Amino acid sequence: IGYWPIYGAAEASKWVAAYAGVQYTEKSYTDPQEWFGNDKLNLGLDFPNIPYLTDGDFKITESSAIPTYIALKGNKPELLGVGVTGKTNVRVIEGVLGDIKTNFLKHVFNGTKVTKEALAPVATNEKIVGLVAQLSKYLGDRQFFVGNSVTVVDINFSVLSILLQVALNSAGAESPVDKHSNLVSLIKRVKALPGISERVAAVQGKRPVLPPTPFGFELKSQ
């Protein structure tokens, strides 16, 4: 799995691999030129981007496709949902999480150094707050978003919540996720799962969750 030395868009795939027991090697691009000037052009990727995954001659990009391949490779198809409704509902939650991520990142990658004052209002952004509240209502008192066991959307949500929390806490604001106890409990539940707990312990506080470049202030550790 190739990516920058941050959580970003690749960490969820690594949590899926950890849970599914799929071994992988991390390719961490500490020098952007190694990616942009060499590997992006020469790895033979159909849609060159990072994160990417290579498995022998099979090569894919897109952070939504990589966990799917890993789940199937690790013989954990239930991570993608069980049955027609389960698989469909996983896709629904994926779309909701994508909307939250898009609305968050447009405040981070806006072409200028984002300040604390500019980022803090994300904590009360109507779109983000509304979608998080809907996720909390949807989850209710269940253990996971879809079905009776963990799926990729529980993992994706947990990683996205870390990004939100670190960015907003660093700006002196509270993540909207933290206002919903059932979502906080879900994150703790996911982080305690076999494989994932070891991954969390191995990287927590040892790498940035977001690239520091867009920020005009120092990000806290998670």
BELBELPE-V933569 format. One record per residue. N is the residue number from 1. D_CENTER is the distance of its C-alpha to the mean C-alpha in Angstrom with 1 decimal. Layout:
# BELBELPE-V933569
n: {N N}
d_center: {D_CENTER D_CENTER}
This chain:
# BELBELPE-V933569
n: {1 2 3 4 5 6 7 8 9 10 11 12 13 14 15 16 17 18 19 20 21 22 23 24 25 26 27 28 29 30 31 32 33 34 35 36 37 38 39 40 41 42 43 44 45 46 47 48 49 50 51 52 53 54 55 56 57 58 59 60 61 62 63 64 65 66 67 68 69 70 71 72 73 74 75 76 77 78 79 80 81 82 83 84 85 86 87 88 89 90 91 92 93 94 95 96 97 98 99 100 101 102 103 104 105 106 107 108 109 110 111 112 113 114 115 116 117 118 119 120 121 122 123 124 125 126 127 128 129 130 131 132 133 134 135 136 137 138 139 140 141 142 143 144 145 146 147 148 149 150 151 152 153 154 155 156 157 158 159 160 161 162 163 164 165 166 167 168 169 170 171 172 173 174 175 176 177 178 179 180 181 182 183 184 185 186 187 188 189 190 191 192 193 194 195 196 197 198 199 200 201 202 203 204 205 206 207 208 209 210 211 212 213 214 215 216 217 218 219 220 221 222}
d_center: {14.4 14.9 12.9 13.6 14.0 11.0 7.4 6.4 5.4 6.6 5.7 4.5 7.8 9.6 9.2 10.6 13.2 14.1 14.7 16.5 18.6 18.0 19.1 17.7 18.5 16.2 17.6 16.7 18.2 19.8 22.3 21.0 24.4 23.8 21.1 22.7 26.2 26.1 23.3 22.0 25.6 26.6 24.1 25.2 21.9 22.8 20.2 19.7 16.3 13.5 11.5 14.3 15.7 19.4 21.3 25.0 25.9 22.8 20.4 17.4 14.9 12.3 8.6 9.7 12.8 11.9 10.6 13.8 16.0 14.9 15.5 18.8 19.7 19.3 21.5 19.0 19.3 18.9 15.2 15.6 17.9 21.6 24.4 24.5 23.4 20.6 19.1 19.8 18.2 14.9 15.1 16.2 13.2 10.9 13.2 13.0 9.3 9.9 12.9 11.4 8.9 12.1 14.4 12.6 12.3 15.9 17.1 15.6 16.6 20.0 22.3 23.5 22.6 21.0 23.0 22.4 24.7 22.8 19.3 20.6 21.5 17.9 18.2 20.9 19.8 21.4 18.8 15.8 18.0 19.5 16.4 15.2 18.8 18.9 16.0 17.9 21.1 19.7 18.5 21.9 23.1 21.3 19.3 16.5 15.7 17.5 20.5 21.4 18.7 15.0 13.2 10.0 9.3 10.0 7.4 4.6 6.6 7.0 4.1 4.5 7.9 8.2 7.8 10.3 12.4 13.0 13.8 16.0 17.6 18.5 20.1 22.0 20.4 18.8 15.4 16.5 14.4 16.8 19.7 19.0 20.0 18.9 15.2 15.6 17.3 14.7 12.1 15.0 15.9 12.7 12.8 16.4 16.2 18.1 16.4 13.2 15.5 16.9 13.8 12.9 16.6 16.7 14.3 14.2 16.2 16.9 14.5 13.2 9.7 10.7 13.8 16.9 19.0 18.3 19.1 22.7 22.2 20.8 17.4 17.8 16.2 14.0}
